[in-house]
């Protein structure tokens, strides 16, 4: 349950430019935040769980971290792959990952903040098709 009095007291005791840590280990949204990056809880749910739900990120992908940058008016959602095996996007054969490629996608805004998805996307070395980037479910084909 959200305690407004405790949140207000915590916000007033937090110096400008710093963040207020909560007992959950995250940083509170809108509580003692000044303009930098944050990650925390929303209504008792971890922010990464919230974005996992609203973005519909399927297994084997998961939201690893959510970073709020108030000055840039942006939310960056870090997504990671939990499998070590991927499929060639051409022939669908499954094989171990070869390496990673860092990719970023612009998603629909979250409350007028730009939403950016970022992920290290696995690449596979297919004997038939060469090195290929594994298809991700949220990107256009």
RAKA-V976392 format. One record per run of one state. SS is the DSSP state (H for helix, E for strand, - for the rest). FROM is the first residue (numbers start at 1). LEN is the number of residues. If there is no record, write none. Layout:
# RAKA-V976392
ss: {SS/SS}
from: {FROM/FROM}
len: {LEN/LEN}
This chain:
# RAKA-V976392
ss: {-/H/-/E/-/E/-/E/-/E/-/E/H/-/E/-/E/-/E/-/E/-/E/-/E/-}
from: {1/4/14/21/22/27/28/37/39/41/43/45/47/56/61/70/74/82/85/88/94/111/113/127/130/134}
len: {3/10/7/1/5/1/9/2/2/2/2/2/9/5/9/4/8/3/3/6/17/2/14/3/4/8}
